[in-house]
Amino acid sequence: MTSPFIQSLRDHLRARNYSKRTEKTYIYWILGYIRFHNRQHPNNLNKHHIVQYLEHLALTQKVTPSTQKTALNAVMYLYKRFLKWDENTLDLGDFSRAQTPKKLPVVLTQTEIRSLFSHLQGEHLACAKMMYGSGLGFSEISRWDTAPTNRKHKGMLYLLIWVIQDGEAETKKPARGWLFMLGQAGH
């Protein structure tokens, strides 16, 4: 069951037309902040508590800089917009920032990629190929719809990718330049 405080925060975000994803993210980090300080109400905390939480994320949890920045944005929203604290009382000064990890990404060989693709079929294969070829993540791919086209070139079958627009209209617009080769026509 959600606390009345968190529900009113959620209502505040929704009234200002924040996306559901932003709402979920901000609630997650604000709850983490409150739990980190033994479930004390944020009005009973101050800027030193915010710095303590952010440094904990950077030094103990070893989060990435973008993750620490997201947590900072969520907590600042809580205090500046929701609780309406004066910005001067929220000057955090210097604090330990998260460091970019120094590890190299894992790169699969062409043989490993072919092996991976051989276990997939249909839409799963198309999505995996699109993610691999374009660098898109699952969240971007999951908002897409597909439509077959009559485009065939040199015996290859293509699929036109449609972007499902966020918002009320739920209109479909073709994603410019995304004709995706699925394979030999008729296969």
N, C-alpha and C positions, 0 to 999 in steps of 0.2 A: 504494500500500500504506500502511495506517495504522500510525503508530508505536505501539509498546507503551504509551507514556505516554498518548496520545490514546485508545487502545482501553480502557485501564483507567479513564480519565475517563468515557468513554461508558458503561462497565459500572457505574460508580458512580452516574451519573445514572439509568440504567435500574433499578438496585436500589432506588432511592428513588422509583420510579414517576413520574418526570418525563415529560411528554408528548414524543412524537417531535419535535414542532415546537420545544419548548424545548431539547431535546437538540441538535438541529441548529443552533439559534441560538447556544447557549452554545459549542459546539465551533467554530463560525465565528468568534466574537469572540475566543475564547482562542487559536485559531491565528493570528488577526490580531495579537494582542498578542505572541505568541512571535516571529512573523516580523518585527514592527516592531523587536524587540530582537535582530535578527540570529540568530534561532533559539537563543537562550540558554535553558537550562532555567529555568522560573519560580522554582525554589528558589534560583537564583543572582541573582535580581533582588530589588528591595525596593519600598517604597511610592513612592519617588521615580520609579521606572520606570513604575509604574501611572499616576501623575499625568502623566508625560511622554506616555504613550500617549493618555490621555483628552484632554489639551490638543491633541495632534496631531489627534485626531478633530474636535475643536471648531473649531480655528483654521485648520488646513490642509485637512482633508477637508470642513469646513463641514457636518457632520452635524446633524440636528435634535436638540433636547434629549432626546426619547424614545429616539432611536438611541444617543446617548451614555450614557443611563441603562441601556439594555439591555447595552451593552458593559461598563459598570461592574458591573452585576449578575453578568454572566458571569465577570468577573475576580475579583470578591469570592467567588463560589461556588468558584472554583478554589482560592483561598487559604484561605478560612475552612472550607469543608466538605471539600474533597478533600485539600488539603495540610495542613489542620488547623493553620494559623498562628494565633497569639494575636491577638485582635481589637485589642489595644492597639498592636501593631506595624503595623496596617493603617489607622490614623487618617490619612486623606489630607489633612486640613486644607482650606484654601481652594485652589481651582484654577479655571482658566478653564472656565466652563460654555458649552455650545452655546447659541446664540441662535435664537429662533424666526424663520424667514424672513419677510421683510416683503413678500412678493409676493401678489397677489390670485389666487384660483383662476380658471381659465378656465371661462367659462360659455357653453354653446352655446345658440343661439336655438332656438325651437320648430321652425322650418323645418329647421335643421341636425339636430335630434334626429329628426324625421320621416324625413329623408333617410338618416340612419344606420340607423334601424329598417327602412327599406324594403329594405336589403341583407341582412337577417337573416330567418330563418324557424324555425319549430318551437321546440325547446327553447332554441336560442341567442337567439331573439327574446324568449322568456319570461324568460330569465335577464337579458338586457340591460334589459328593462323593469323587472324587479324591482330590479336594481342602481340604475338611474336614479331610480326612484320612491321607493326607501327609503334610499338612501345606503349600502347594504351593499356590501362588497367581494367580490372573486372567491372568497376563501377561505371566506367565509360561505355564498355561493351554492353552491359546489362540494360542500358537505356536505348538500345538500338533495335530497330525492326528491319527486316529484310524483304525485298521484293524481287522476284526473278525478272530478268530483262531478256530481250531478244538479241542482245549483243553477243555475237560470236566472232572471234577473230582468230584465224589460223587454227581452227578446231578447238579453241578454248571456250569454256563457258564462264560467264561472269555473273556476279551478283551485285545488284545495286544496294548500297547500304543507306538506310533512311535514319535520320536522327529524330528521335522522339523528343520534342521540345518539352521542357519543364513548364509548368504553369497551368492555368485554367483551360486554355484553348485546346491543348493536346493535339496540336497540328503536327503533321509530318513534313519535313523538308529534306530534300536530298542533301547528303553531305558532299560538298564539292570535292571532286577528285577521288572519291572512294569507290572505284569500280574494283571489285575484289575477285581475283581469279580463283575459281574453285578447282579447276582441273579440266581434263579432257571432256568435251561435250559428249553426252550420252553415257558417261561413266558415273 
